[in-house]
């Protein structure tokens, strides 16, 4: 698969690193308005995981100033959209109109109605959405187990995702540009909940707000099956001390799976490693690899390449499922 990235920020950099490791997907082009980045100087890029940006060799890539320039290149199979969230919808529509396949970083859009419209506008297999959790080993085991039934059906789950104030994003709480913690953070867990348990029918949410946008929340979801017990919580805490925390405890009929990771401002971390508590009383702690933060993104890109080659899109890349995740977020507004 020959791909081109539009948007050279943190996620564009992470995707770039994954392409360098893939034997199925090749990055052949990128588009940026920044002449410095077009020259290959990506050294100012930084994020909350993975290595910082570097000077890259652009000599073998098509370097473009605009998405429109990339769309005119018939040799590109797929456009990988890593733009700020408020630019996703227009970029996707341009790609769909040109007949290009698309991979869009989460969220698909800033609201569920737009996301649903985009999913409907795309031809089958044309639009995919990069929700990374199901490709990360600690979370992938849940998706795999729900699919193969190794522990029976998933029957309960608690999910958490919390960050310190994201002061480097001045419009973080702007629902028209970033979407706040629900759309930027909890959409990950909402997507995973949709994949594991199906679509909730309602949500009861206790929340604190900032400028009318939910900032910190605890939510219990309802489903057609009243026996399912599923909740999600988190958001932003008013301290830079805990930069990031995420985790879960998910129960299946024959086992409960637990994981949690936290990173603190002093450079320390804490974790509950992936742990399986079987109904017979035994405990397992399976290996989750070497901790390479790019590994999940490599699996994601390879799944995208397989979809382009076969026309069969993995359910976890499906645009309609991504739109449902935004609907789940909106249940809590």
N, C-alpha and C positions, 0 to 999 in steps of 0.2 A: 504494500500500500504506500503510495506517494502522498505525503501530507504537507500542508502549509499552515503555519501558526499565524494568527492575527492577534496582536496584543502581546508585547514583550514586557511583562511585569513578572511578579513572583511566580504565578502559576504557569505562565509561558516558559519561564526558566525551568521549573520542575518538569514540565512536559518535554522540554528540550533534552534534559538529562535522561528521561525515560526512552526517548527515541534513540539516543546513542547506544542504549543497551539492547534494543529490539532487533530481532532477526526477521520480523514480519512487517514492520512499519519503518519507513524512511522519511526523515524530515528533509524536504527538498526546497522549501521556501519559507519566508516569514515576511510579515508586513509590520512596519512601525513608522509613526510620524517623526520619531526622534532620530536625527541624523547620526547622533553618537551611537545609538543602538544599531542602526543600519550598518555602521562601520564595524560592528562586532564587539563594541565595548559595553558589556552587560555587568560591569563590576559594581555598579551602584545598587543592584537588585539584592534585597534581603527579605527574609521571611521568618516565620516562627518554627521552621524545621528545615532540615537539609542544608547543604552548603550555600554560601553566598555566591552571587553571580561572578562570572569570570570574563576575560577577553576570549572570544570564540572566533574560530576560523569560518568566515562566511564565503570563502572563495568558491565553494562548490554548491552554494545555494543561490536560488533566485531571491534577490533582496528587493522588496517592494515598499513603496510609500503608503499604499492604500490597499484595502480589501479588494476594491474593484480591479486593481492591477493583477492581483492573484487570481481572481475569478476568470480572467481572460486567458489563463494558462490551462490549456486542455490536458496537459500532462499531469496535473494535480488531481488525485482521486478524492481527497477529503480536505475540508477546511476545519482546523482545530481552533475554536474560538476561546481565547483567554482574555477577553476584554473586561473592563469593569461591568458589573451586573446591569446597569441601566442602558448599556449599549448592546446587550445580547439580542434582544428581539429584532431590532433593525438589521443587525448583521446576519442573523439567521434567515430573515426574509430575503435578503439579497442573495444569500447562498442558495436557498431553495429556488428562487426565480432563475438562477443560472443553471440549475440542474445538478449542483454539487452536493455530495454527501457532506454531512456536518457532524462534528463532535463539539458540543458546547460544555464548557465548564459549568458546574452548578453555580447558582440556580439557573434553571432554564429561562426564567423571566422573574420579574419582581412581584407578579401577582398570578394567581391561579388561572384567571380568565384568559390572560395573554398566553400563558403556557399551554393551556388546552387548545387555544386557537392555532398556535404554532404546531402542536402535535397533529392537529387535524389537517393543516395545510401541507404537511410533508407527505411524500409518497412512502409506501412501506419500506422500512430500512434506510430511509434517507437521513433522518435526524436521530442522533444519539446524544445522551447527556452523561457527563462524567461525574457520577457520584462515587467517590473513592472507597467509602467504608466497606462495601461488599468484596473489595479486592484486597483489603488489608488483612493479613493472616489472622489477627485476633478476632476480627469480625466475620471474615469469610467462613470460618468454621460454623457459624450460626446459619448462614445461608445454605451451605452445603448440607448441614444436618437436617434443615427443614425440607430440603429437596429429596434427600435419600432416605429420610425416616429412621436414621440410626438410633435415635432416642425417642421415637414417636413424634407426635405433633408438638409445636411450641404452644404453651398454655399461659405463660405470664412473662412479663419483662419490665425492667426498670432501666432507664437510660439517663445519663447525665453528660452535660457539656457546658463548661464554665470557663470564662476568660477574665483577665484583668481589664481595666478600661482601655479600649483600643484608640488611644489618643492620636495615633498616627493616621487615623482615618477620620477626617473632620466631619464627613457627612454620613457617619456610620448609622445614625438613628434616622436618617432621611429615608422615608419609605419609597421615594421616587428615584433614589440613586443606589442605595445599598440594601435597605430593608430592615436594618436593626438585627438584634440577636436571633430572632425567630428565623428570618430568611437567610441570614449569613451563617448561623451556627446550627440551630435546631433542625434545619432542613436536612442535614445529614441523618439525624436520628429518625426524623419523620419518614425519610425514604426507606430506611432500614425497617422501621415498623410496618410500613406498607408492604414491603417484600416478605416479611416474616409472618405477619398476622392478617393481612388484608386491609381493606379500607375501613377506618373508624367511621361510625355514624354520628358521633357527637364527642364533645370534649368539655370537661369542667376544669377551668384554669384559674388559679390564684396567682396574681402578678403585681409587680411594681412597674411603673412606667416612667419614661423620660420623654418629655415633649410629646406625650400621647402615644409613644411607641413602647411596646413591652420590653422591659430591660432585664428583669429577673422573674422566673416563673416556675411553677410546679403544676403539672397537668395530668389528669387521669382521663383516659380515652374509653369510649364505649364502642362496642361492636355488635353486629347481629348476633353473634354467639355471646350470651351474657356471662359465660364462664371465663372468658378471657380477662386477665387483669394486667393492664399495660399502662405505664406512666413514663413521663419524661420531664426532666427539670434542668435548670441551669440559667445561663445568660451571662450578665456582667456583674462582678462584685466590685465594690468601691475600694480596691486596694491593688497596687501593682505587685504585691508579694506573690500571688499565685498566677503565673502567666497563663496556664492552660491546664485543664483537667477534663478527661473524658473516660467513660467506662460504662459497664452494663452488668446486669445479672438477669439472665434469661433462663426460664425453666421450660423444659420439655417434659413429656410424660414420664421419661425414665432417667432424666439427668438435669442438673442445673449447671449452667456455665457462667463463670464470673471473670471479669477483667476490669482493671482500672489503672490509669496512669496520670500522674500530676507532675508538672514542672514548675519550679519556684524561681523567684527573682534572683536568689543567691547562687543559682546554677545547680542546685540540688534537685533531685527527683524522688518520687515515691511511686510504688506500684503494687498492685495485686496481679501477679502474673496470670496468664490464661490458665484457669483451673476448671476441671470438670468433676463435679460431684455426682457420682452415679447413685442410682436408687438402691443398689446393694451395699452402699456404704464405702465403696472404694473411691479413691481420689486419683485423678490423672492431671499431669501438667505437661501437655504436649509442647514440643519445640515449635517456635514461630519464626525460625530462620535467624539470620545474623543481625536483624534490626536495621537493615538498609531502608531508609525512608522512601527510596525511589522504587522499591520492589513492587509495591501495590500498583503504582502508576504504570510500571512495565506490564503487569498482568492486564491492566485496563486497556492499554494501547493494543496489546496483542489480541484481546477480545474484540476490539474495534476493527482491527485488520481482518480477523476471521469473519466478522459480519460483512465487511466490504467484499471479501472473496466469495462468500457463500450466499449472501442475501438474507441470512438468518441472524437476527439481532438477539443477543442475550436479554432476558427480561430485566436484568439490572441496569441495562443501558437504555431501556425503552423510554421514549419521550412521554408517553401517557402516564407511566409510573412516576416520572419526575414531576409531571403536572399535579398528580395526586399528592405528592409530598408537599407541594405548595398549598394545596387545599387543606392539608392537615395543619400546616402552620397557621393558616387563616382561621381555622376553627378556634384558635386561642386568642384572637384579637379582641 
